[in-house]
Amino acid sequence: MKRQGIEHGFTLLEVMMAVAIFGIAVITLLGVFSNGLNLIRLINDHSQAIILAQSKLAEFSGAIPSTGLERDAIGKQGCFDWEIHSSPMDHGLEKIVLTISRNGHQKIQLVTLRETIL
C-alpha cells in the first residue's frame, strides 16, 4: 500500500534558502580574496620603494663608484618619485633625508646621518 502525505525531494523554499546561503558564502570569500590581493599589491609596492630608497642612499653616499648624487636631488624611477636632501649638522655630521612617493601618495621617508666629507 502506498502511504499518502510522504513527500520526497526538496521544496522550493528549501532550495531557495540553500542558494541564498551559498551565495552569501561565495560573496564573503570573494571579498576576503580581494582584500588579500590588494594587500599583496601594497606590500610589493612598499618593498620596491624601500629597495629604491636603499639604492639611492647608496648612490648618495658614494658606495656605488662614479654614481654619486648631488647634495639635493630630485628624480623619477619607474612609478616612483624620489627626493634627497642633505644638511650639515654639528660635530662634523650631515643629515640625509630621502623621500620616496608613488603618484604623490604612500610616502616613505628615510633619515640617516653620516660624517661630513671634507
Secondary structure, DSSP 8 states (H G I E B T S, - for coil): ---TT---S--HHHHHHHHHHHHHHHHHHHHHHHHHHHHHHHHHHHHHHHHHHHHHHHHHHT-STT----SSEEEEETTEEEEEEEEE-STTEEEEEEEEEETTEEEEEEEEEEE---
